[in-house]
Amino acid sequence: MFSELAKGLATTFKHIFRKPVTVSYPEQRLPLAPRYRGRQFLVKDEDGLERCVGCELCAVACPADAIYIEAAENTDEHRVSHGERYAKVYKIHMLRCIFCGFCEEACPEDAIFMGKEFELASYRRDDFIYDKQRLLLPLREAAKQRPELLQPGTGLGMGQHYEPVAQAAGSRP
């Protein structure tokens, strides 16, 4: 009985003289891991057009069924995105979201990204349904959370949109 008590007290005394790791949270913040996945955001290019083309692949990839999209057709008078369609309605239910990042991986247009924001508290449930206006960020603002958006060679930066590559004659897709 005394040996177990001695082991417990030895563990306690070993930790008494160590420096505490307490952080005063709002004033001091610990650095986030580079691969941290926080609140999602949609990127709007510098030309004012959204990257999202309403393909709904992010909604299909979401295992929690947290993303709802209604697509509409772009017209010459009302152009919203680079593609033929755009997301007329884009909503993410943040109470359902499990922050897995599948939506980011599924997006062929690099329109949705997981940011570094993690303070999502609210007193009302309705505040956790993020609509398109709340999710949209200009490219420069988005790059503050994800600097790789502006790096050349990543295929993500500076208003690039992606055109399908023409198939060579006689080649298989």
Rosetta constraint file for C-alpha pairs under 8 A:
AtomPair CA 1 CA 5 HARMONIC 6.53 0.50
AtomPair CA 2 CA 6 HARMONIC 6.01 0.50
AtomPair CA 3 CA 7 HARMONIC 6.19 0.50
AtomPair CA 4 CA 8 HARMONIC 6.29 0.50
AtomPair CA 5 CA 9 HARMONIC 6.20 0.50
AtomPair CA 6 CA 10 HARMONIC 5.98 0.50
AtomPair CA 7 CA 11 HARMONIC 6.33 0.50
AtomPair CA 8 CA 12 HARMONIC 6.34 0.50
AtomPair CA 9 CA 13 HARMONIC 6.05 0.50
AtomPair CA 10 CA 14 HARMONIC 6.02 0.50
AtomPair CA 11 CA 15 HARMONIC 6.59 0.50
AtomPair CA 12 CA 16 HARMONIC 6.32 0.50
AtomPair CA 13 CA 17 HARMONIC 7.35 0.50
AtomPair CA 14 CA 18 HARMONIC 7.69 0.50
AtomPair CA 23 CA 28 HARMONIC 6.28 0.50
AtomPair CA 23 CA 29 HARMONIC 7.30 0.50
AtomPair CA 23 CA 30 HARMONIC 7.85 0.50
AtomPair CA 24 CA 28 HARMONIC 5.48 0.50
AtomPair CA 24 CA 29 HARMONIC 7.74 0.50
AtomPair CA 25 CA 29 HARMONIC 5.73 0.50
AtomPair CA 32 CA 36 HARMONIC 6.43 0.50
AtomPair CA 32 CA 116 HARMONIC 7.82 0.50
AtomPair CA 36 CA 115 HARMONIC 7.94 0.50
AtomPair CA 36 CA 116 HARMONIC 6.60 0.50
AtomPair CA 37 CA 99 HARMONIC 6.25 0.50
AtomPair CA 37 CA 100 HARMONIC 7.50 0.50
AtomPair CA 37 CA 101 HARMONIC 6.90 0.50
AtomPair CA 37 CA 114 HARMONIC 5.18 0.50
AtomPair CA 37 CA 115 HARMONIC 6.12 0.50
AtomPair CA 37 CA 116 HARMONIC 6.34 0.50
AtomPair CA 38 CA 99 HARMONIC 6.72 0.50
AtomPair CA 38 CA 114 HARMONIC 5.46 0.50
AtomPair CA 38 CA 115 HARMONIC 4.95 0.50
AtomPair CA 38 CA 116 HARMONIC 4.82 0.50
AtomPair CA 38 CA 117 HARMONIC 5.21 0.50
AtomPair CA 38 CA 118 HARMONIC 5.34 0.50
AtomPair CA 39 CA 99 HARMONIC 7.72 0.50
AtomPair CA 39 CA 114 HARMONIC 5.72 0.50
AtomPair CA 39 CA 115 HARMONIC 5.30 0.50
AtomPair CA 39 CA 116 HARMONIC 6.66 0.50
AtomPair CA 39 CA 117 HARMONIC 5.47 0.50
AtomPair CA 39 CA 118 HARMONIC 6.29 0.50
AtomPair CA 40 CA 112 HARMONIC 6.65 0.50
AtomPair CA 40 CA 113 HARMONIC 5.48 0.50
AtomPair CA 40 CA 114 HARMONIC 4.37 0.50
AtomPair CA 40 CA 115 HARMONIC 5.56 0.50
AtomPair CA 40 CA 135 HARMONIC 6.99 0.50
AtomPair CA 41 CA 112 HARMONIC 5.66 0.50
AtomPair CA 41 CA 113 HARMONIC 5.53 0.50
AtomPair CA 41 CA 114 HARMONIC 6.49 0.50
AtomPair CA 41 CA 115 HARMONIC 6.63 0.50
AtomPair CA 41 CA 135 HARMONIC 4.71 0.50
AtomPair CA 41 CA 136 HARMONIC 5.92 0.50
AtomPair CA 41 CA 137 HARMONIC 6.54 0.50
AtomPair CA 41 CA 142 HARMONIC 7.72 0.50
AtomPair CA 42 CA 50 HARMONIC 7.91 0.50
AtomPair CA 42 CA 51 HARMONIC 7.70 0.50
AtomPair CA 42 CA 52 HARMONIC 7.46 0.50
AtomPair CA 42 CA 111 HARMONIC 5.44 0.50
AtomPair CA 42 CA 112 HARMONIC 4.57 0.50
AtomPair CA 42 CA 113 HARMONIC 6.56 0.50
AtomPair CA 42 CA 132 HARMONIC 7.83 0.50
AtomPair CA 42 CA 135 HARMONIC 5.45 0.50
AtomPair CA 42 CA 136 HARMONIC 4.62 0.50
AtomPair CA 42 CA 137 HARMONIC 6.01 0.50
AtomPair CA 43 CA 50 HARMONIC 6.41 0.50
AtomPair CA 43 CA 51 HARMONIC 6.12 0.50
AtomPair CA 43 CA 52 HARMONIC 7.81 0.50
AtomPair CA 43 CA 111 HARMONIC 5.28 0.50
AtomPair CA 43 CA 112 HARMONIC 6.42 0.50
AtomPair CA 43 CA 113 HARMONIC 7.82 0.50
AtomPair CA 43 CA 136 HARMONIC 5.86 0.50
AtomPair CA 43 CA 137 HARMONIC 5.28 0.50
AtomPair CA 43 CA 138 HARMONIC 5.89 0.50
AtomPair CA 43 CA 139 HARMONIC 5.84 0.50
AtomPair CA 43 CA 142 HARMONIC 6.79 0.50
AtomPair CA 44 CA 48 HARMONIC 6.16 0.50
AtomPair CA 44 CA 49 HARMONIC 5.79 0.50
AtomPair CA 44 CA 50 HARMONIC 4.34 0.50
AtomPair CA 44 CA 51 HARMONIC 5.95 0.50
AtomPair CA 44 CA 111 HARMONIC 7.86 0.50
AtomPair CA 44 CA 136 HARMONIC 6.41 0.50
AtomPair CA 44 CA 137 HARMONIC 5.84 0.50
AtomPair CA 44 CA 138 HARMONIC 4.72 0.50
AtomPair CA 44 CA 139 HARMONIC 5.78 0.50
AtomPair CA 45 CA 49 HARMONIC 5.57 0.50
AtomPair CA 45 CA 50 HARMONIC 6.04 0.50
AtomPair CA 45 CA 51 HARMONIC 6.74 0.50
AtomPair CA 45 CA 138 HARMONIC 6.17 0.50
AtomPair CA 45 CA 139 HARMONIC 5.46 0.50
AtomPair CA 45 CA 158 HARMONIC 7.01 0.50
AtomPair CA 45 CA 159 HARMONIC 4.86 0.50
AtomPair CA 46 CA 138 HARMONIC 6.79 0.50
AtomPair CA 46 CA 139 HARMONIC 6.29 0.50
AtomPair CA 46 CA 158 HARMONIC 7.12 0.50
AtomPair CA 46 CA 159 HARMONIC 6.03 0.50
AtomPair CA 47 CA 159 HARMONIC 7.04 0.50
AtomPair CA 49 CA 79 HARMONIC 7.65 0.50
AtomPair CA 49 CA 80 HARMONIC 5.40 0.50
AtomPair CA 49 CA 81 HARMONIC 4.83 0.50
AtomPair CA 49 CA 82 HARMONIC 6.65 0.50
AtomPair CA 50 CA 80 HARMONIC 6.13 0.50
AtomPair CA 50 CA 81 HARMONIC 4.71 0.50
AtomPair CA 50 CA 82 HARMONIC 7.21 0.50
AtomPair CA 50 CA 86 HARMONIC 7.96 0.50
AtomPair CA 50 CA 111 HARMONIC 7.65 0.50
AtomPair CA 51 CA 81 HARMONIC 5.90 0.50
AtomPair CA 51 CA 82 HARMONIC 6.74 0.50
AtomPair CA 51 CA 109 HARMONIC 6.21 0.50
AtomPair CA 51 CA 110 HARMONIC 7.06 0.50
AtomPair CA 51 CA 111 HARMONIC 4.89 0.50
AtomPair CA 51 CA 161 HARMONIC 7.46 0.50
AtomPair CA 52 CA 81 HARMONIC 6.61 0.50
AtomPair CA 52 CA 86 HARMONIC 6.20 0.50
AtomPair CA 52 CA 87 HARMONIC 6.50 0.50
AtomPair CA 52 CA 109 HARMONIC 6.59 0.50
AtomPair CA 52 CA 110 HARMONIC 7.90 0.50
AtomPair CA 52 CA 111 HARMONIC 5.12 0.50
AtomPair CA 52 CA 112 HARMONIC 7.64 0.50
AtomPair CA 53 CA 71 HARMONIC 7.89 0.50
AtomPair CA 53 CA 81 HARMONIC 6.13 0.50
AtomPair CA 53 CA 82 HARMONIC 7.18 0.50
AtomPair CA 53 CA 83 HARMONIC 5.61 0.50
AtomPair CA 53 CA 84 HARMONIC 7.22 0.50
AtomPair CA 53 CA 85 HARMONIC 5.21 0.50
AtomPair CA 53 CA 86 HARMONIC 4.23 0.50
AtomPair CA 53 CA 87 HARMONIC 6.09 0.50
AtomPair CA 53 CA 109 HARMONIC 7.59 0.50
AtomPair CA 54 CA 69 HARMONIC 6.96 0.50
AtomPair CA 54 CA 70 HARMONIC 7.16 0.50
AtomPair CA 54 CA 71 HARMONIC 5.00 0.50
AtomPair CA 54 CA 72 HARMONIC 7.57 0.50
AtomPair CA 54 CA 85 HARMONIC 6.01 0.50
AtomPair CA 54 CA 86 HARMONIC 4.67 0.50
AtomPair CA 54 CA 87 HARMONIC 4.28 0.50
AtomPair CA 54 CA 88 HARMONIC 7.75 0.50
AtomPair CA 55 CA 71 HARMONIC 7.48 0.50
AtomPair CA 55 CA 85 HARMONIC 7.90 0.50
AtomPair CA 56 CA 60 HARMONIC 6.39 0.50
AtomPair CA 56 CA 69 HARMONIC 6.36 0.50
AtomPair CA 57 CA 61 HARMONIC 6.09 0.50
AtomPair CA 57 CA 103 HARMONIC 7.53 0.50
AtomPair CA 57 CA 106 HARMONIC 6.01 0.50
AtomPair CA 57 CA 107 HARMONIC 6.31 0.50
AtomPair CA 58 CA 62 HARMONIC 6.16 0.50
AtomPair CA 58 CA 67 HARMONIC 7.36 0.50
AtomPair CA 58 CA 102 HARMONIC 7.17 0.50
AtomPair CA 58 CA 103 HARMONIC 4.22 0.50
AtomPair CA 58 CA 104 HARMONIC 7.11 0.50
AtomPair CA 58 CA 106 HARMONIC 5.56 0.50
AtomPair CA 58 CA 107 HARMONIC 5.93 0.50
AtomPair CA 59 CA 65 HARMONIC 6.73 0.50
AtomPair CA 59 CA 66 HARMONIC 7.37 0.50
AtomPair CA 59 CA 67 HARMONIC 4.96 0.50
AtomPair CA 59 CA 68 HARMONIC 6.34 0.50
AtomPair CA 59 CA 69 HARMONIC 7.21 0.50
AtomPair CA 59 CA 103 HARMONIC 6.99 0.50
AtomPair CA 60 CA 65 HARMONIC 7.73 0.50
AtomPair CA 61 CA 102 HARMONIC 5.95 0.50
AtomPair CA 61 CA 103 HARMONIC 5.99 0.50
AtomPair CA 61 CA 106 HARMONIC 6.52 0.50
AtomPair CA 62 CA 66 HARMONIC 6.63 0.50
AtomPair CA 62 CA 67 HARMONIC 6.99 0.50
AtomPair CA 62 CA 102 HARMONIC 6.17 0.50
AtomPair CA 62 CA 103 HARMONIC 6.04 0.50
AtomPair CA 64 CA 96 HARMONIC 6.02 0.50
AtomPair CA 64 CA 97 HARMONIC 6.12 0.50
AtomPair CA 64 CA 98 HARMONIC 6.91 0.50
AtomPair CA 65 CA 96 HARMONIC 7.40 0.50
AtomPair CA 65 CA 97 HARMONIC 7.88 0.50
AtomPair CA 66 CA 92 HARMONIC 5.50 0.50
AtomPair CA 66 CA 93 HARMONIC 4.97 0.50
AtomPair CA 66 CA 94 HARMONIC 7.04 0.50
AtomPair CA 66 CA 96 HARMONIC 5.41 0.50
AtomPair CA 66 CA 97 HARMONIC 5.54 0.50
AtomPair CA 67 CA 90 HARMONIC 7.39 0.50
AtomPair CA 67 CA 91 HARMONIC 5.74 0.50
AtomPair CA 67 CA 92 HARMONIC 4.56 0.50
AtomPair CA 67 CA 93 HARMONIC 6.49 0.50
AtomPair CA 68 CA 89 HARMONIC 7.56 0.50
AtomPair CA 68 CA 90 HARMONIC 5.86 0.50
AtomPair CA 68 CA 91 HARMONIC 5.16 0.50
AtomPair CA 68 CA 92 HARMONIC 6.44 0.50
AtomPair CA 69 CA 87 HARMONIC 6.33 0.50
AtomPair CA 69 CA 88 HARMONIC 7.44 0.50
AtomPair CA 69 CA 89 HARMONIC 5.36 0.50
AtomPair CA 69 CA 90 HARMONIC 4.64 0.50
AtomPair CA 69 CA 91 HARMONIC 6.51 0.50
AtomPair CA 70 CA 87 HARMONIC 5.81 0.50
AtomPair CA 70 CA 88 HARMONIC 5.54 0.50
AtomPair CA 70 CA 89 HARMONIC 4.89 0.50
AtomPair CA 70 CA 90 HARMONIC 6.70 0.50
AtomPair CA 71 CA 85 HARMONIC 6.47 0.50
AtomPair CA 71 CA 86 HARMONIC 5.60 0.50
AtomPair CA 71 CA 87 HARMONIC 4.49 0.50
AtomPair CA 71 CA 88 HARMONIC 5.26 0.50
AtomPair CA 71 CA 89 HARMONIC 6.91 0.50
AtomPair CA 72 CA 85 HARMONIC 5.52 0.50
AtomPair CA 72 CA 86 HARMONIC 5.57 0.50
AtomPair CA 72 CA 87 HARMONIC 6.27 0.50
AtomPair CA 72 CA 88 HARMONIC 5.62 0.50
AtomPair CA 73 CA 84 HARMONIC 6.06 0.50
AtomPair CA 73 CA 85 HARMONIC 4.34 0.50
AtomPair CA 73 CA 86 HARMONIC 6.34 0.50
AtomPair CA 74 CA 78 HARMONIC 6.25 0.50
AtomPair CA 74 CA 79 HARMONIC 5.21 0.50
AtomPair CA 74 CA 80 HARMONIC 6.52 0.50
AtomPair CA 74 CA 81 HARMONIC 7.29 0.50
AtomPair CA 74 CA 83 HARMONIC 7.48 0.50
AtomPair CA 74 CA 84 HARMONIC 5.44 0.50
AtomPair CA 74 CA 85 HARMONIC 5.10 0.50
AtomPair CA 74 CA 86 HARMONIC 6.45 0.50
AtomPair CA 75 CA 79 HARMONIC 5.62 0.50
AtomPair CA 80 CA 86 HARMONIC 6.33 0.50
AtomPair CA 81 CA 85 HARMONIC 7.07 0.50
AtomPair CA 81 CA 86 HARMONIC 5.70 0.50
AtomPair CA 82 CA 161 HARMONIC 7.02 0.50
AtomPair CA 89 CA 131 HARMONIC 7.48 0.50
AtomPair CA 89 CA 132 HARMONIC 6.68 0.50
AtomPair CA 90 CA 131 HARMONIC 5.77 0.50
AtomPair CA 90 CA 132 HARMONIC 4.98 0.50
AtomPair CA 91 CA 129 HARMONIC 6.52 0.50
AtomPair CA 91 CA 130 HARMONIC 5.48 0.50
AtomPair CA 91 CA 131 HARMONIC 4.47 0.50
AtomPair CA 91 CA 132 HARMONIC 6.13 0.50
AtomPair CA 92 CA 97 HARMONIC 7.67 0.50
AtomPair CA 92 CA 129 HARMONIC 5.73 0.50
AtomPair CA 92 CA 130 HARMONIC 5.22 0.50
AtomPair CA 92 CA 131 HARMONIC 6.66 0.50
AtomPair CA 93 CA 97 HARMONIC 6.41 0.50
AtomPair CA 93 CA 128 HARMONIC 6.07 0.50
AtomPair CA 93 CA 129 HARMONIC 4.50 0.50
AtomPair CA 93 CA 130 HARMONIC 6.39 0.50
AtomPair CA 94 CA 128 HARMONIC 5.21 0.50
AtomPair CA 94 CA 129 HARMONIC 6.03 0.50
AtomPair CA 94 CA 130 HARMONIC 7.12 0.50
AtomPair CA 95 CA 128 HARMONIC 6.33 0.50
AtomPair CA 95 CA 129 HARMONIC 7.92 0.50
AtomPair CA 99 CA 114 HARMONIC 7.96 0.50
AtomPair CA 101 CA 105 HARMONIC 6.49 0.50
AtomPair CA 101 CA 114 HARMONIC 6.66 0.50
AtomPair CA 102 CA 106 HARMONIC 6.02 0.50
AtomPair CA 103 CA 107 HARMONIC 6.30 0.50
AtomPair CA 103 CA 112 HARMONIC 7.12 0.50
AtomPair CA 103 CA 113 HARMONIC 7.96 0.50
AtomPair CA 104 CA 110 HARMONIC 7.33 0.50
AtomPair CA 104 CA 111 HARMONIC 7.92 0.50
AtomPair CA 104 CA 112 HARMONIC 5.48 0.50
AtomPair CA 104 CA 113 HARMONIC 5.27 0.50
AtomPair CA 104 CA 114 HARMONIC 6.78 0.50
AtomPair CA 107 CA 111 HARMONIC 6.57 0.50
AtomPair CA 107 CA 112 HARMONIC 6.83 0.50
AtomPair CA 109 CA 161 HARMONIC 7.03 0.50
AtomPair CA 109 CA 162 HARMONIC 6.96 0.50
AtomPair CA 110 CA 156 HARMONIC 6.53 0.50
AtomPair CA 115 CA 142 HARMONIC 7.96 0.50
AtomPair CA 115 CA 145 HARMONIC 5.75 0.50
AtomPair CA 115 CA 146 HARMONIC 6.69 0.50
AtomPair CA 116 CA 145 HARMONIC 5.81 0.50
AtomPair CA 116 CA 146 HARMONIC 7.81 0.50
AtomPair CA 122 CA 127 HARMONIC 6.58 0.50
AtomPair CA 122 CA 128 HARMONIC 7.60 0.50
AtomPair CA 123 CA 127 HARMONIC 7.93 0.50
AtomPair CA 124 CA 128 HARMONIC 7.66 0.50
AtomPair CA 125 CA 129 HARMONIC 7.73 0.50
AtomPair CA 130 CA 134 HARMONIC 5.94 0.50
AtomPair CA 130 CA 135 HARMONIC 6.59 0.50
AtomPair CA 131 CA 135 HARMONIC 6.36 0.50
AtomPair CA 132 CA 136 HARMONIC 6.02 0.50
AtomPair CA 137 CA 141 HARMONIC 6.08 0.50
AtomPair CA 137 CA 142 HARMONIC 5.81 0.50
AtomPair CA 138 CA 142 HARMONIC 6.17 0.50
AtomPair CA 139 CA 143 HARMONIC 6.13 0.50
AtomPair CA 139 CA 149 HARMONIC 7.79 0.50
AtomPair CA 139 CA 158 HARMONIC 7.40 0.50
AtomPair CA 139 CA 159 HARMONIC 7.96 0.50
AtomPair CA 140 CA 144 HARMONIC 6.80 0.50
AtomPair CA 141 CA 145 HARMONIC 7.46 0.50
AtomPair CA 142 CA 146 HARMONIC 6.22 0.50
AtomPair CA 142 CA 147 HARMONIC 7.92 0.50
AtomPair CA 142 CA 149 HARMONIC 7.68 0.50
AtomPair CA 143 CA 147 HARMONIC 4.54 0.50
AtomPair CA 143 CA 148 HARMONIC 7.02 0.50
AtomPair CA 143 CA 149 HARMONIC 5.58 0.50
AtomPair CA 143 CA 150 HARMONIC 6.53 0.50
AtomPair CA 147 CA 151 HARMONIC 7.20 0.50
AtomPair CA 148 CA 154 HARMONIC 7.31 0.50
AtomPair CA 148 CA 156 HARMONIC 7.67 0.50
AtomPair CA 148 CA 157 HARMONIC 7.91 0.50
AtomPair CA 149 CA 154 HARMONIC 7.52 0.50
AtomPair CA 149 CA 156 HARMONIC 5.21 0.50
AtomPair CA 149 CA 157 HARMONIC 4.92 0.50
AtomPair CA 149 CA 158 HARMONIC 7.74 0.50
AtomPair CA 150 CA 156 HARMONIC 7.01 0.50
AtomPair CA 150 CA 157 HARMONIC 4.61 0.50
AtomPair CA 150 CA 158 HARMONIC 6.28 0.50
AtomPair CA 151 CA 156 HARMONIC 7.71 0.50
AtomPair CA 151 CA 157 HARMONIC 6.39 0.50
AtomPair CA 152 CA 156 HARMONIC 7.93 0.50
AtomPair CA 152 CA 157 HARMONIC 6.67 0.50
AtomPair CA 155 CA 160 HARMONIC 7.40 0.50
AtomPair CA 156 CA 160 HARMONIC 6.87 0.50
AtomPair CA 167 CA 171 HARMONIC 6.75 0.50
AtomPair CA 167 CA 172 HARMONIC 7.93 0.50
AtomPair CA 167 CA 173 HARMONIC 7.23 0.50
